[in-house]
């Protein structure tokens, strides 16, 4: 008689097991998963009974993986990734069949490029929902399947994402008309920029990441006198108050510079150019609606 199907380990227990490996202890794993520690411990014990393998060593000092546990951890993590891929693919299929496409974009792209792409799409295509977030959260939305396609401004792209350049952008230093830099004749250097009062976006913003990388490449330290704000509009409003400078996309400050509400300051020795990228999950089937939107974005690149 042929053997019956294997009884599969529950995903919730595998999540606890992987979290212990990722965070180094059962208590830290429980906090990361948002569950009570006794519940996490019970799930781990059930997994050990199911597999017949001692996965962790329990001691007063804490819970650590056994040698067997460390060897099986890679397989458990692969199972969770496969489950996430299935859920994301199912979500993408639901969106496609419902005539609904979710696209995520970081601030500059969402405000200045994506609306044009949406307007240029062929009539009758799937309706588009545009999620606006910083580059880090855009990547997370694509990886989890919340969005089928993403557009980011940051210099770094997760290894699990495929990417393609859809445009270029340049950051500019801007100040209020009454700021001392508004009247200076010589360019601002990297050390001066890192040492002044700066209004910046939050961590995870592509604009902030580009600035920090450019300063480091120029040999300047990270800025210390910073005011961190959650939107480009808030950054510009703080700069208008007079004390702070900011480094923002030329797209985002074009109108303010044209109307003399902000002044662009010349810089020297700092490369503030960046690439704008389209990102999608590697190895995941791309629905037709996503391919159509991507073609429009790439056509915009060749038309510019």
N, C-alpha and C positions, 0 to 999 in steps of 0.2 A: 504494500500500500504506500503510495507516495506521501512524503511528509506534507503536513499542512502549511499554510502560509505563516511566516514569522510574525510574532506579536510585536508590533512596533512600539518603541519607547515614546511616551508623550512629549510633545514639543515643549510644554511648560517646564517639565523636568530637565530637558536638555538646555533650556534657557538658563535655569539656575546653575547647572553644571558649567556651562560656558562662562557665565558671569563670575563664578568663583575663580576660574582660570584667569579671566580678564582683570579682576579687581583684587585678587590675592587673599580673600577671606570670605567666609559665608556672610558675615554681617555686612560687609561692603557690597557683596552681590545682592543681598536683600534690599539694601537702600537703593541701589542702582535700578532694580526692577520694580521698586515701589511696593514690595510685599513685606509682610511680617517675617522676622527671622525664623520663628517656629514653622511657619508654612514653607519657607524655602528649605529648611532642614528636612521636613517631612517629604518634600518632593525629591530631594536628593537621595534619601533612604529608599524611596520607592524605586528610583532609577537603579540603585545598586542591587535591589532584590530582583528587579526585572532582568538585569544583565548578568547577575551572578559575579560581578566584579567589584572589588573595593576601589572606589574612585577617589576617595579622600581619606586623609588621616585626621581624626578628631583629637584634639588635645586642649588642655586648659588655656594654652597660649593662642589657640585658634585652629582653623581648618585649612589644611593644605592638600594639594593633589598628590596622589600616589604616583609611582612610576607608570602603572597601568593607566591611571587617569590622565596623565600627561600625553600618553600615546593616543588615547581615544578622544582627547579634546579636539584635535584637528578634524576628526570625522564628525563630531557633534556640531562643530561650528559650520562645517560644510552643509550639514542637513538644514541648519537654520537659514543659511544663505539661500539654499535651494527653495525653502519654504517661502522666504521673502520674495524671491524671484517669481514664484508661482503667483503669489498674491498680487504683486505689481503687474504681472502680465494679465491677470484676470481683470484687474482694475482698468488697465489700458483698453482691453477688449470691451468692457462694459461702456467705457466712455465713447469708444468708436461706434458701437452699435446704437448708442443713445444719441449719436450726432453731436457729441460734446467732447472737445479737446481741451485739456488743461495744459497750459504753458506757464512756466515760471521764469521770471527775469529779474535781474538786479536793477537797481534804481535808475541809472542812466539809460540803460537799454529800454526798460519799461516805459520811461517817460518820453524818450526822444526817437526811438527806432521801432519798437514793437507796434505802436499804433499804425504806422505806415504799412508794416507788413500785413497786419490784419486787414487794413483797407484794400490792399492789393490782391487779396486772395480771390480765387474764382468763386463767383456766386453759387450758392447751393452746397458749399462744403460745410463740414461740421462746425458748429458754433464754438467759439474760442473763449475760454475763461483764462484771464491773465492774472497770475499770482505775482505780487511784487514783494521782494525780500532782498536781504543782502546776499552776496555771492555764496557764502557758506550755506545759508538756508536754502538757496536755490538748488545747490548740489544735493543736499539732503532730501529735498522734495523729489528729485528725479530718482535718487537711489531707492527711496521707499515706495516709489510708484505713485505718489500723490500727484506728480506732474509727469507727463509723457516726454516732455522736451524742456530744456532749460537754456538760459543765456546768462553768462557770467562775465564779470569784469576783472576778477582777481587773477594774479599770475599763476596760481596753483590750481591744478585740476586733480581730483581724486583718481587713483589708479583704476577704480572700478567703472569710471566713466570714459567713454570715447568723446573726442572733441574735434571741432573744426572752427577755424577762424572765420568770423562773419564781418569783421570790420576792425578798424583801428581807432584809437582815441588818444587825446593828449590832455593831461592835467595841467592846470594853470594855477599859479599863486595869485590870490585876490585879496585885496584889503579895501577898507572904506576910504573915500576921498580924503578924509582928514587924518588918516594914518600916516606916520612919517615915511613909510616906504612908498606912498603914492607919489611923492615928489622927488624921490632919489633918482640920480642919473646913471648910477652903476648897478649892474645886476646883483641879485642876492645870491650868496653862496650856500652850500649845503650846511655848513656849521651855523651860519646865521639863521637859516630856516629852522633847523632843529632846536635852536636856542630861543626862539621867539614864542610868544603866546599863540597857540594854534587851536582853532576849532576843528574837530575831527569827527568822523562817523564812528559808529560802534565797531568793536572787534568782529571780524567776519565780513566787513564791508570790503568790496574789491578796491574802492578808492583808497581806503586806509592802507590796505595791504600793499598797493602799488607805491604809495608814498613811503612807507616804512622800508620797503625793499630798495627803492631808489636812494634813500638817505644812507642805508647801510652800504650800498655799492659805491657811494661817493665818500665813504669813510667817516660819516657823521653819526653821532649817537642817536638813539631813539629820542623823540621829543619828550620833555618832562612837563612843561607848562601847557597842559592840554585841557580843553573842555570837550567832553564826549557827548554827542547828540545823536538821536536816532533817525534823523532824516536830513536830506540835503537842504530843504527849506529852512529847517531850524539852524543849520550851520550858517547859511547865508544871512539870516536875520541877526545872528550873533556877530558876524563880521561887520554888518552895518553899524553896530553899536560903537565901533571904532578901535577897540584895543586889539582884537584878535585878527590874525591872518588865517586863511584857509587854502587848501589845495583841492580843487574840484575839477570835474570834467569841463572842458570848454563848452560842450553841449549845454551843461547845466547853468552856466553863467553868461551865455552869449547875450541875452537880453539885458541883463544888469550892466554888463560892460558897455553895450551899445548906448544905453541911456545914462551912462556916467554914475550909476548907483554904486558900482564897484569898479576898482581899478586893477587891471592885470599888471603884475610885477614881473619884470624879466629876471630869469635865473641863469646861473652859470655853473656848469659842472654837475648838473643833476638831470638824469634822463627820466622824464615824466611821461614818456609814451607807453602805451599798453595796447594789447590785443583784446578784442571782444570775441568771446567764444560761444559756440553752440555746443551743448553737452547732452548726451543720452547714455543709457546704461549699456555696457558692453554685453554682448551675447543675448540680448533680449530682442524678441521679434518686434519690429517697428511697424505699427499700424499705418495704413495708407494715409490717414489724415495727418499723421506726424510727418511723413515723407513730403506731403504737399506743402505743409507749412515751412519745412526746412528748405524746400526749393525756392520759395518766395524770399526767405531771408538771404539765401545765397545769391539769388538774382539781384537783390538790392546791393550786395557787395560789388558785383561786377558793373552795376549801373553808376555807382558813386565815382 
